[in-house]
Amino acid sequence: AIGCNIFFMRVIPNISNYTVIKYQQDFPGNGDPYANTESVNRRGYYGINSIPRMEIDGQWDGNAASLTIPIFNTYQQEPAFMEIGIQSATVLGTNVTVAATIKPLITYAGNNFKYHVVVVENTTYNNASTNGETQFENVMMNMHPTEVGTTITSLVQNNVINVTPTIPMANTNVEQYTDLTVVVFVQDNVTKKILQSEWLPITNIS
């Protein structure tokens, strides 16, 4: 799946087969009420100084409003030599528990890889401010353990990496625990290229 990191954007074109994480920001002015340390630090990771901004697979960097279907297709058609499977994502109280696997289909050179586990809220309303927008989609609520991610020392063909975090959500901006999705993606921390991504809506809630 193609991975899109979006910094403060309303909508995306009518496309499919992607994952999206939207990082609300602390500017212009007072910024978005749901901006947090993780979202601001992700902006710094990409060296972004203007919004709306979009990163596709950590490679296409442009004004999010200029995204077109042909641009999207260019990245969608690039093969990904990795499988990510999210077997389960559940909410128990204020914790999200994830069971996922990462399976490289080739051996990748180097040891500069990270995997990220992110909880996003599908639609939020309480962060509406003064610019006329009343709802926001795919809003990042928590990156586990932080926005830095978890180091992968090696990506060896067919060697499965198990990803099983429990993510505390009590101190986040979650509006509805029934409206969450988990995103897992693997990124080259040198080139910033996203190698693969996957997401799963949380339907098991107790």
C-alpha positions in Angstrom: 0.0 0.0 0.0 1.1 3.5 -0.7 1.7 5.6 2.5 0.7 9.2 2.6 1.8 11.6 5.4 -0.3 14.7 5.2 0.2 17.9 7.2 -3.1 19.8 7.6 -5.1 19.1 4.6 -8.9 18.9 4.1 -9.5 16.2 1.5 -7.6 13.9 -0.9 -8.8 13.0 -4.5 -11.0 10.0 -5.2 -8.3 7.3 -5.0 -7.9 4.0 -3.1 -5.3 1.6 -1.8 -3.4 3.9 0.4 -2.9 4.6 4.1 -3.1 8.2 5.4 -1.9 9.9 8.5 -2.7 13.5 9.0 -0.5 15.5 11.4 -2.2 18.6 12.7 0.1 21.5 13.2 0.7 24.4 15.5 0.7 27.1 12.8 -0.3 29.4 11.2 -1.4 31.5 14.1 -2.3 29.2 17.0 -2.6 26.2 14.7 -4.8 23.2 15.3 -5.9 22.3 18.8 -4.9 18.7 18.2 -1.3 19.5 17.2 1.0 17.8 19.6 4.7 17.1 20.1 4.7 14.0 17.9 2.9 15.8 15.0 5.2 18.8 15.2 8.3 16.6 15.4 7.2 14.6 12.3 7.1 18.0 10.5 10.6 18.6 11.5 11.6 15.1 10.4 10.6 16.0 6.8 11.9 19.6 7.0 8.5 21.1 6.3 7.9 24.8 6.7 4.6 25.3 4.9 1.1 23.8 4.9 -0.9 22.2 3.5 1.9 19.7 2.8 2.0 16.1 1.7 4.6 13.3 1.7 3.9 10.3 -0.5 6.0 7.3 0.6 8.4 9.9 2.1 9.5 10.7 -1.5 7.0 13.1 -3.1 7.1 16.4 -1.2 4.7 19.0 -2.3 1.7 21.2 -1.6 -1.1 18.8 -0.7 -3.6 20.7 -2.8 -1.5 19.9 -5.9 -1.9 16.1 -5.6 -3.3 14.5 -8.7 -4.3 11.0 -9.6 -1.4 10.6 -12.1 1.0 11.6 -9.3 -0.6 9.1 -7.0 -0.5 6.4 -9.6 3.3 6.9 -10.1 3.9 5.8 -6.5 1.1 3.3 -6.3 2.6 1.4 -9.3 6.0 1.0 -7.6 6.3 -2.6 -6.2 6.7 -3.1 -2.5 8.9 -6.1 -1.5 7.4 -6.4 1.9 4.1 -7.6 3.5 2.5 -6.0 6.6 -0.4 -7.9 8.2 -2.4 -6.5 11.0 -4.1 -9.5 12.6 -6.0 -7.6 15.3 -6.4 -4.2 16.8 -8.6 -3.9 19.9 -9.6 -1.3 22.4 -9.8 -2.3 26.1 -10.7 0.7 28.3 -8.3 3.4 27.1 -5.7 1.1 25.6 -5.3 0.0 22.0 -3.6 -3.4 21.6 -2.2 -4.4 18.2 -1.0 -7.7 16.8 0.8 -7.3 13.5 3.6 -8.9 11.4 6.2 -7.5 9.0 7.6 -9.9 6.4 10.3 -8.7 4.0 10.1 -10.5 0.7 13.8 -9.6 -0.1 16.8 -8.9 2.1 17.3 -5.1 2.4 20.8 -3.7 2.8 21.6 -1.6 5.8 20.2 -1.2 9.3 18.5 2.2 9.2 14.9 1.0 9.2 12.1 1.9 11.6 8.6 0.6 12.0 5.9 2.9 13.3 2.6 2.0 14.9 0.1 4.9 14.8 -3.4 5.3 16.0 -5.5 7.7 14.0 -9.1 8.9 14.6 -11.2 8.6 11.4 -13.1 11.8 11.9 -12.7 14.5 14.5 -14.8 17.6 15.2 -13.8 19.1 18.5 -10.6 20.6 17.0 -12.5 23.0 14.7 -11.1 26.5 15.1 -11.5 29.7 13.2 -10.8 28.9 9.5 -14.2 27.4 8.6 -13.3 23.8 8.7 -15.6 21.7 10.8 -14.3 18.2 10.6 -11.0 16.4 10.0 -10.1 12.9 8.8 -7.4 10.4 9.7 -6.0 12.6 12.5 -2.9 11.2 14.3 -3.7 10.6 17.9 -0.7 8.6 19.1 2.6 7.3 17.6 4.0 4.3 19.6 6.3 4.5 21.4 7.0 8.0 20.0 7.2 9.6 16.6 10.8 8.2 16.4 9.4 4.7 15.9 11.1 1.4 16.7 14.4 0.4 15.2 14.7 -2.7 13.0 18.2 -4.0 13.0 17.8 -6.0 9.8 15.3 -6.8 7.2 16.0 -10.3 6.0 14.0 -12.2 3.4 11.1 -14.1 5.0 12.2 -13.3 8.5 9.0 -12.2 10.2 9.0 -9.3 12.7 6.2 -9.5 15.3 4.7 -6.2 16.3 2.6 -6.4 19.5 2.3 -3.1 21.3 -0.2 -1.9 23.8 -0.8 1.8 23.3 -2.1 4.0 26.0 -4.7 6.6 24.7 -5.9 8.2 27.9 -3.9 11.3 27.5 -4.6 11.9 23.8 -7.2 13.9 22.0 -9.4 10.9 21.1 -13.0 11.9 20.8 -14.6 8.5 20.2 -12.9 5.1 20.9 -15.3 3.6 18.4 -13.8 5.6 15.6 -10.1 4.6 15.5 -7.8 3.0 13.0 -4.3 1.5 13.5 -1.6 2.2 10.9 1.7 0.2 10.7 4.4 1.4 8.3 8.1 0.7 7.7 10.4 3.5 6.8 14.1 3.9 5.7 15.3 6.4 8.2 18.1 7.7 5.8 16.1 8.2 2.6 12.8 8.6 4.4 11.2 6.2 1.9 8.2 4.3 3.2 8.7 0.7 2.2 5.2 -0.6 3.0 2.2 0.4 5.0 -1.1 -1.1 6.2 -4.1 -0.1 8.3 -7.0 -1.7 10.0 -10.1 -0.1 11.6 -10.6 -1.1 15.2 -13.9 -2.9 15.5 -13.3 -4.9 18.7 -14.0 -2.5 21.5 -14.7 -3.4 25.2 
